Amino acid sequence: MVATNDRTVIVFGGTGFLGRRIVRHLRAHGFPVRIASRHPDRGHRLFGPDDPQLQSVRANIHDGQSVADALAGAYGVVNAVSL
């Protein structure tokens, strides 16, 4: 397996139906994940607060600054936000 410690992947919509599965898949393959959501508390409820490689941040895709802040230092990004 490739070392993924420095490869944080941002998942927009990571608390939704599809996003949750993407987050679980990425974590299962060793990627640190930052969940970007309008409701960051949902990330902690869904995945628990005990995973140091999982971060949940507030972001709204209609607010360019919050998107830019969420993307800071990202290796990759997944858009799982619904229409």
ABEGO torsion letter per residue (X at the ends): XBBAAABBBBBBGAABAAAAAAAAAAAAAGBBBBBBBABAAAAAAAAEAABAABBBBBBBAABAAAAAAAABGBABBBBABBX
